[in-house]
Amino acid sequence: MQDAVRLQALITSTASGDVQAFRHLYEEMGSHLFALLLRMLKRRDWAEEALQDSLLKVWRKSETYDPAKGSPSTWLFTIARHRALDLLRQKRPEDSMTIENDEDGSSTMMDVVDEDENPEARAIEGEGMGRLERCMQGLLDSERKSVMLAYYEGYTHPELATALDAPLGTVKSWVRRGLSKLRACLESQ
């Protein structure tokens, strides 16, 4: 909770043009945002571009953050995620909708490590990703694939329906139920 209060204060100060607050916000969240972007985009150059664009949006739009609508980190991750999805839609060829599975047929989260990130940040990120991966294992296979493709690959619902060979309404239900189960699991840990 302490981190959320600190992040909220940094966002509020950034909204008033405080460059130091923005720098501290970047120092605290930059590596986490970059890790998400790298997982989604799978290319370092695209992730760097998306991070820069996301941070620029944070600087310009920080006054729009509303604590009543969600935590500061959720707001920051949403900005980054939306930018990644925009980049994927611009740069991803239409025929690249394939699902990568392990030898046993199960899909797993891509493990990407930023070599320049400090060990403490990697440990924190690893702990969070470990919690997320444990929660992902509790989802049905259809829910897990749907959530991963939607949130880490940027697939739209129609693209998911095509990739998973399932009706659009069913895919939407899988994503909704998967996210609901993930939220409950993460909040209980």
Secondary structure, DSSP 8 states (H G I E B T S, - for coil): -HHHHHHHHHHHHHHTT-HHHHHHHHHHHHHHHHHHHHHHH--HHHHHHHHHHHHHHHHHHGGG--GGG--HHHHHHHHHHHHHHHHHHHHS-TT-------TTS---------TTS-HHHHHHHHHHHHHHHHHHHTS-HHHHHHHHHHHHS---HHHHHHHHT--HHHHHHHHHHHHHHHHHHHHH-
